[in-house]
């Protein structure tokens, strides 16, 4: 028997937990998208439907929670025990633990309404209509009778996950009699709703200066790259001056536009810096090659080389047959000048043909004969 009682209790607990889990709602808010939930306070009457609306004001970092209904609404802003605020079947606003900014009047609790309050009524606690985590309520005036109920909250720093729970809600009606208006509670509902709120913030909010800087840098590098690539569309130049201009401009642009390793949660800012870096890479990829035109040497001429060789042989022969020191000195100098002259000619015009190569060998033989004969004999003397 005892085991059966335990089983029944366990099943009841599971059932309660299941019902409780169904009252938790996951919602997402963004500056552009609010959330509205329709709540039926009673299945018997549509005019007892209530709408709860959540709105996220990212600019002011605020959350607003609003209750809307066809009927007038009443809520407690703090937990209050029944016997503390109800006397002689009437609500005593002056006994509320918070101020109400309107003329105080009593609100009747009719018998039909009192039946909705669980017994023992004196110990029953009227719960505050809203509780929360991650937000702080903005001070405002409270009223007894409300066409709609709105509460603004400041979102705590670094919070993007919030919790808002809705509790006791009352429907209140009025009756006018002899120019006086009396109010009375009509319906009571424990909403028992918990909302887990995820905030989707705009990552570009507050990045106006950063975006302007990135856009300006992008525009500058785009214009500079365009002018640079246009100036050196032909990737080969034959002028040293033109190649020097290319090198100087590339070095200047490289220093002016370094690669930026920027990271931003704002897609527009990140996109601008990524495009900026692409232009920086494009500047580095621009190349220019100095192409020197090939020099075609005309050749010094075989006849010139052979003629100079004969002249040098004749001067060496005259040097050998002469006994005059001055004449010998002049002939030696003439030969050396002739050798220097021919070597300069070869450097300037080159040896291009086979005939010239053979004539060049003949000249070198005559030069060697001069070196062995004249210079060596002068050293021996």
Residue pairs with C-beta under 8 A, 6 or more apart in sequence:
20 192
23 192
23 193
23 194
24 194
24 195
24 196
25 37
25 193
25 194
25 195
25 196
26 196
26 198
27 35
27 54
27 195
27 196
27 197
27 198
28 35
28 197
28 198
28 199
28 200
29 35
29 54
29 55
29 56
29 63
29 197
29 198
29 199
29 200
30 56
30 58
30 199
30 200
30 201
30 202
31 56
31 57
31 58
31 59
31 201
31 202
34 53
34 54
34 55
34 56
35 53
35 54
36 51
36 52
36 53
36 54
37 51
37 52
37 53
37 193
37 195
38 49
38 50
38 51
39 49
39 50
39 51
39 52
39 191
39 193
40 48
40 49
41 48
41 49
41 50
41 169
41 171
41 187
41 189
42 48
42 187
42 189
47 70
47 71
48 69
48 70
48 71
48 171
48 187
49 69
49 70
50 67
50 68
50 69
50 73
50 169
51 67
51 68
51 69
52 65
52 66
52 67
52 68
52 166
52 193
53 64
53 65
53 66
53 68
54 63
54 64
54 65
54 164
54 195
54 197
55 63
55 64
55 66
56 62
56 63
56 199
57 63
57 64
58 199
58 201
58 202
58 205
59 205
61 154
61 155
62 138
62 152
62 153
62 154
62 155
63 135
63 152
63 153
63 155
63 162
63 164
63 197
64 150
64 151
64 152
64 153
65 130
65 150
65 151
65 153
65 164
66 148
66 149
66 150
66 151
67 73
67 75
67 129
67 148
67 149
67 150
67 169
68 148
69 148
69 171
71 171
71 172
71 173
71 186
72 145
72 146
72 147
72 171
72 172
72 173
72 174
73 146
73 147
73 148
73 149
73 169
73 170
73 171
73 172
74 107
74 144
74 145
74 146
74 170
74 171
74 172
74 185
75 128
75 129
75 130
75 146
75 149
75 168
75 169
75 170
76 96
76 126
76 127
76 128
76 129
76 168
77 96
77 98
77 128
77 129
77 142
78 96
78 97
78 98
78 128
79 125
79 126
79 127
79 128
80 96
80 97
80 125
80 126
81 122
81 123
81 124
81 125
81 126
82 117
82 121
82 122
82 123
82 124
82 125
82 126
83 121
83 122
83 123
84 95
85 91
85 92
85 93
85 95
85 96
85 126
86 92
86 109
86 121
87 95
89 108
89 109
89 110
89 114
90 106
90 107
90 108
90 109
91 106
91 107
91 108
91 109
91 185
92 106
93 100
93 104
93 105
93 106
93 107
93 144
94 104
98 142
99 142
100 142
100 143
100 144
101 141
101 142
101 143
102 143
102 144
102 145
105 144
105 183
106 183
107 144
107 172
107 183
107 184
107 185
108 182
108 183
108 184
108 185
109 184
109 185
110 184
110 185
110 186
113 184
113 185
113 186
113 187
113 188
114 121
116 187
116 188
117 124
117 188
118 124
126 168
127 167
127 168
127 190
128 167
128 168
129 149
129 166
129 167
129 168
129 169
130 151
130 164
130 165
130 166
130 167
131 164
131 165
131 167
132 153
132 162
132 163
132 164
132 165
133 162
133 163
134 155
134 156
134 159
134 161
134 162
134 163
135 153
135 154
135 155
135 156
135 159
135 162
135 164
136 153
136 154
136 156
137 151
137 152
137 153
137 154
138 151
138 152
138 153
138 154
140 151
140 152
144 183
145 172
145 174
145 183
155 162
155 199
159 199
160 198
160 199
160 201
161 196
161 197
161 198
161 199
162 196
162 197
162 199
163 194
163 195
163 196
163 197
164 194
164 195
164 197
165 193
165 194
165 195
166 191
166 192
166 193
166 194
166 195
167 190
167 191
167 192
168 188
168 189
168 190
168 191
169 188
169 189
169 190
169 191
170 185
170 187
170 188
170 189
171 185
171 186
171 187
171 188
171 189
172 183
172 184
172 185
172 186
173 183
173 184
173 186
174 181
174 182
174 183
174 184
175 181
175 182
175 183
175 184
176 182
203 264
203 265
203 266
203 267
204 211
204 266
204 267
204 268
204 269
207 264
207 266
207 269
210 264
210 266
210 269
211 266
211 268
211 269
211 272
214 262
214 264
214 269
214 272
214 273
214 276
215 272
217 257
217 260
217 272
217 273
217 276
218 272
218 273
218 275
218 276
218 279
220 257
221 257
221 276
221 279
221 280
221 283
222 279
224 253
224 256
224 257
224 283
225 253
225 279
225 282
225 283
228 249
228 250
228 253
228 283
228 286
229 282
229 286
231 246
231 249
232 246
232 286
232 288
235 287
235 288
235 289
236 288
236 289
236 290
236 291
237 243
237 246
237 288
237 289
237 290
237 291
238 290
238 291
238 292
238 293
240 290
243 288
243 290
246 288
247 288
250 283
250 286
253 283
254 283
254 284
257 276
257 279
257 280
257 283
258 280
259 277
259 280
259 281
260 273
260 276
260 277
260 280
262 269
262 270
262 273
263 270
264 270
264 273
297 349
297 350
297 352
298 349
298 350
298 352
299 349
299 350
299 351
299 352
299 353
299 356
300 342
300 345
300 346
300 348
300 349
300 350
300 351
300 356
301 349
301 356
302 353
302 355
302 356
302 358
302 359
303 359
304 345
305 342
305 356
305 359
305 360
305 362
305 363
306 359
306 362
306 363
308 338
308 341
308 342
308 363
308 366
309 359
309 362
309 363
309 365
309 366
310 366
311 338
312 335
312 338
312 339
312 363
312 366
312 367
312 370
313 366
313 369
315 331
315 334
315 335
315 338
316 331
316 335
316 366
316 369
316 370
316 373
316 374
318 327
318 331
319 328
319 331
319 332
319 335
319 373
319 374
320 373
322 328
322 331
331 374
332 374
332 375
332 378
335 370
335 374
339 367
339 370
342 363
346 360
351 357
351 360
